[in-house]
Amino acid sequence: MTSADVTEEIVCNMHNHYWKNVLKESCDERARAGEIKDFTGISSPYEAPADPELVIETDKLTMEESVAKVMQLLRIRGIKEQ
């Protein structure tokens, strides 16, 4: 199993305030200008996984809690040692 196998099953629901105010504006502008190809929500649709193994709700968890959940999954999968 590769790390790519794991990332396909993890959904991170970013807190809207952070996404909208910090990342989305600059990314949207670049995508609309054609600098970013196949940008989700601009030139490519978002397709949420039907049954993700892990969902991270960043508006409900601290960064430490979020990281702990990802690390736990990696340990369960045998990708990361204890």
ZIMO-V128229 format. One record per run of one state. SS is the DSSP state (H for helix, E for strand, L for the rest). FROM is the first residue (numbers start at 1). TO is the last residue. If there is no record, write none. Layout:
{{SS:FROM:TO} {SS:FROM:TO}}
This chain:
{{L:1:2} {H:3:7} {L:8:9} {E:10:13} {L:14:15} {H:16:32} {L:33:39} {E:40:40} {L:41:43} {E:44:44} {L:45:53} {E:54:57} {L:58:62} {H:63:76} {L:77:82}}
